[in-house]
Amino acid sequence: MEIKDLTKAEEQIMQIVWQLESGFVKEVMDYLPEPKPAYNTVSTIIRILQVKGFIAHEAFGKAHKYFPIISKEEYKRHATEKLLGGYFENSVESMFSFFVKEEKLDLSDVDEILKMINKVKNKPK
């Protein structure tokens, strides 16, 4: 299944659904910052997320309890691949050098990355 991109509002709601693991619209609203959007706005965004295949629901009479069907990890992978392909020509080296130049990584971050690389390199095949 192809994962669709999320708008900023959809992603904000999805982050809450991932955190809750399941919840009603009212519970999702409890996690939104002030000023909170209208209940109908949140409900509409949740229905859009359902159409996009991110969440499903369980019915309790007229109320619906929503839960994610695409994990945060799956979306993270999708978003990273899109970022890497769209802005860095699928080059991790290019992305890494961008973050270094923009000073988004400090020496301890670089050291941790090198440790991870060495761990993968030294892994038995």
HUUR-V422090 format. One record per residue. N is the residue number from 1. BURIAL is I if it has 16 or more other C-alpha atoms within 10 Angstrom, else O. Layout:
n=N burial=BURIAL
n=N burial=BURIAL
This chain:
n=1 burial=O
n=2 burial=O
n=3 burial=O
n=4 burial=O
n=5 burial=O
n=6 burial=I
n=7 burial=O
n=8 burial=O
n=9 burial=O
n=10 burial=I
n=11 burial=O
n=12 burial=O
n=13 burial=I
n=14 burial=I
n=15 burial=O
n=16 burial=I
n=17 burial=I
n=18 burial=I
n=19 burial=O
n=20 burial=I
n=21 burial=O
n=22 burial=I
n=23 burial=I
n=24 burial=I
n=25 burial=I
n=26 burial=O
n=27 burial=O
n=28 burial=I
n=29 burial=I
n=30 burial=O
n=31 burial=O
n=32 burial=O
n=33 burial=O
n=34 burial=O
n=35 burial=O
n=36 burial=O
n=37 burial=O
n=38 burial=O
n=39 burial=O
n=40 burial=O
n=41 burial=O
n=42 burial=I
n=43 burial=I
n=44 burial=O
n=45 burial=I
n=46 burial=I
n=47 burial=I
n=48 burial=O
n=49 burial=I
n=50 burial=I
n=51 burial=O
n=52 burial=O
n=53 burial=I
n=54 burial=I
n=55 burial=I
n=56 burial=I
n=57 burial=I
n=58 burial=O
n=59 burial=O
n=60 burial=O
n=61 burial=O
n=62 burial=O
n=63 burial=O
n=64 burial=O
n=65 burial=O
n=66 burial=I
n=67 burial=I
n=68 burial=I
n=69 burial=O
n=70 burial=O
n=71 burial=O
n=72 burial=I
n=73 burial=O
n=74 burial=O
n=75 burial=I
n=76 burial=O
n=77 burial=O
n=78 burial=I
n=79 burial=I
n=80 burial=O
n=81 burial=O
n=82 burial=O
n=83 burial=O
n=84 burial=I
n=85 burial=O
n=86 burial=O
n=87 burial=O
n=88 burial=I
n=89 burial=O
n=90 burial=O
n=91 burial=O
n=92 burial=O
n=93 burial=O
n=94 burial=O
n=95 burial=I
n=96 burial=O
n=97 burial=O
n=98 burial=O
n=99 burial=O
n=100 burial=O
n=101 burial=O
n=102 burial=O
n=103 burial=O
n=104 burial=O
n=105 burial=O
n=106 burial=O
n=107 burial=O
n=108 burial=O
n=109 burial=O
n=110 burial=O
n=111 burial=O
n=112 burial=O
n=113 burial=O
n=114 burial=O
n=115 burial=O
n=116 burial=O
n=117 burial=O
n=118 burial=O
n=119 burial=O
n=120 burial=O
n=121 burial=O
n=122 burial=O
n=123 burial=O
n=124 burial=O
n=125 burial=O
